[in-house]
Amino acid sequence: MTYRSQQPIANVNKINHTLQKKSPPWGRFRGGPVFTLIMTRGIRNNNPLNIRRTATKWKGQRPEQTDPHFVQFTAMEWGFRAAFCLLDTYADKYGLRSVEQIVSRWAPPSENNTESYIAHVCRMTGFTPTQPLERCHWAALLQAMARIETGKMLPMETIRQGEALYQHSYHL
């Protein structure tokens, strides 16, 4: 016997979108609970750092962008690649090297609780807020930031694959 929950899901994004539209916010309907596959926007978009849409056309960006505010990537690794590229710009163009400097620009106080964000990143990484970070620290930084942005601890292997894409294509 195969239970419904054991059947493969063909298009999780479509199902998730449909369920979010039809399910009441408390996750129940008359007759019992609704079991939904709620994914955060960053996970749905393969954009774990919630990079906003701009005129920039990223490598690995989906051809059709349906989210009006955030970039959608074809795979999570491409989303991490874009984040590495942004950190490179932050360091080289703006001189931002510490958790405090990077997060203050990435998640400004006008939109976020930046102090809490910084504290959480420091707690997860062991970095101090003002410690200058080297490129070798960026993967750990992005893993912590992605945890805050998506609510999930994403595998370091995925982040390293994004870093390899960044190193291969950004510096050519």
N, C-alpha and C positions, 0 to 999 in steps of 0.2 A: 504494500500500500504506500502511495506517495502522498504526503501531506502537501497542501497548497504552499506552505512556507518553504518546502524543499524544492519547489519547481524553480528553474532558472528564470531570472528576470531579464528580459531582452533589452529594454530601454529604461533604465532606472531614472534618468533625467525626466523623461516624458511622464512616467508614473508619478514621480515625486512632484512635478509641477501640477498635474491633475489633482492629486490628493491634497495638496496645499490649498488649491482653489475651492475644493468641495468640502473639506473637513473643517468643522468649527475649530476655533483656536484652542479650545481645551482638549481636543483630541478624542471626543466621544460623539456618538450619535445615538438616537433612540434605539435601544436594543443592545448596546454594548460598546466596547472600546474600538477605536479605529487604530490599526497598526500601520503607521506611515513610515516611509523611508525618508526622513527629513535630512537633507544634506545642506550644509552651509553654502552660502554663495561662493566662497573661495574654492570649495571642493567641487561644486557644480561647474564652475568656470575653469577648473584646473589652474587657478590663480590664487595660490595659497597665501599670498601677501596682499591680496586685494588691490592690485595696481589699477589705478583709474585710467579710463580711456582718455587719450589725447590724440594729437596728430601723429604721434609715433606709431609706425607699423612694426610690430615685433616679429622676430623669427618665431615660428611655431604658433602664431596667432591663427585662430579659426578664420576661414574666409568670410563666414557670415557671423557678424557680431549682433546677438540678440539682447544682450544686457546693455541698457542705455548708459550705465555709469562705469562699469568695470570691464577690463579686457578679458576675453575668453581665449584660452589656449587649447591646442589639440591634445596636450598631455601635461601632466603635473611638472615634468622635468623642464618643459619650456617656460612654465610660470616661474620656476626657480631660476632659470637662466636669466630671465628678465630682471628678477630681483638682484641677482649678482651684478648685472649691468648697471642697475640703479645705484647699488652700493659703490661701484667703481666711480660713477659720476659724483656721488656724494663726497668720496674721499679726494678725488683728483681735482674736481672743479670747485667744490665748496669747502674743502678741508675738514669735513665731518668725519671723525674717527672714533668717537666714544659712543657707548650705548645712549647716553643722554643726548648727544648731538644728533645722532642718526634717528632715534625714535622721535625726538622733538620735531624733526622735519617730516618723517614718515607718517606720524600720527599726531598732528598738531593739536594743541589744547582747544582750538575752536571747534574741533570735531570729536575729540577723545579725552579720556582721563589719562593724559600723557604721563603724569607722575606715577600712577598705578601701573601703566604699561611698562615704564622703565623699571620699576621695582620688580615686576614679575619676570621680565627678561633677565635681570641681574640675578634673581633667585634661581632661575632655571639654568643659567649658564655659569654662575660663579664669578662673572665679571663684575667690577665695580662700575658705577654710573659714569665716572670720568676717566676710566682706564682707556688709554689709546689702544685700539684694536688693529691688528694686522690682518692681511688677507686670509691668513690661515685660520682666523677666528670667525670668518664670515659664515661658514656652514652652521656652526653652533648658534650664532646669532639669528640666522634665518630660521632655523628649526624652532627656536623659542618664539620668535615673532609669528611664525606660521601657527604655532600652538595657540597663541592669543587670538589671531585673526580667524582661525577656522574651528577652534575648540578641539582639535585633534593633534596628537603628536605624530607627525609624519615621519616615515622612515629616513634615516640618514642616508641610506643608499639612493633614494630618490633625489635628495638634495645634492649628493655628490655627482649624480648623473647630470643634474642641471648645471652644476659647477663645471663639469667637463664640457658641456655644450658652450658655456660662457667662455672658457679658456680656449676652446678650439675656434670659435667663430668671432668672438669679440676682438681678439688681438691680431687677426689676420689682415 
